[in-house]
Amino acid sequence: MKLPSPLPRPRERGVVLLFCLIILVVLLAGGVAVVRSMNASLFSAGNLAFKRDLVNRGEQAAQKVLTEFRTGGLAGATADIDSNQALNYSAKTLPTNARGIPQALLSTEAYGAVATTKIENAVDKVTIWYVIDRLCSDVGAAAALGPKGCVYAPLNTQVTGGSSQRAREDLPPPATLIYRLSVRVDGPRDTQVFLQSSFTKPQT
């Protein structure tokens, strides 16, 4: 019995292999994009962690300043009349840039002209620069400068009716002056944070 001859096999053109290679290239590009996205996310998260850490470190300056006002060189009734470079204190408002940051914090040279003390941590490579300025137009006793020359915290019992300008000129100034603490914290990877707060002299 004669068997039928087999049909000729079709020629292979490699279309399936071509599609597989294209799919592999697409998957490879997608994998690279995912890795780069993860690296960018980790970098951003690391920067945010550095910034949060530096904000927390800046509290050291606030604690030191409050101690100076309670029991240190700025605790006396007349201790705030004149500037004190050793305590980073200015008895009059320091010049600032357009964003309200004192010029003394923007460069080391300007800082040295106003203040001499800074908080350093050589192990963590963190440096805290800070200045305190009294919100007054000039040095001297606040009573002599009056409400036109200094900024005071308003009293809860203070009644200011009519013209606000007349009230500012006619009413006696409250007893609490406002001071401003400005802080610059430098950290690793050229991270830099500026902090600012206002306060009144704490009760001893």
URHU-V754563 format. One line per field, one symbol per residue. ss: DSSP state (a for helix, b for strand, c for the rest). phi: phi as a letter, one per 40 degrees, with the letter a starting at -180 (. if undefined). Layout:
BEGIN
ss = ???
phi = ???
END
This chain:
BEGIN
ss = ccccccccccccccaaaaaaaaaaaaaaaaaaaaaaaaaaaaaaaaaaaaaaaaaaacaaaaaaaaaaaacccccccccccccbaaacbbcccccbcccccbaaaccaaaaaaacccbbbbccccbbbbbbbbbcbcccccaaaaaaaabcbcccccccccccaaaaaaaccccccbbbbbbbbbbcaaacbbbbbbbbbcccc
phi = .cccccccccccbgccccccccccccccccccccccccccccccccccccccccccccccccccccccccbbcbcccbcccbcbccbgbbcbcccbcccgcddcccaccccccbbbbabbbcccfbbbbabbbccbcachcccccgccbbbbccccccbbcgcccccccccccccbcbbbbbbbbbbcffcabbbaababcccc
END
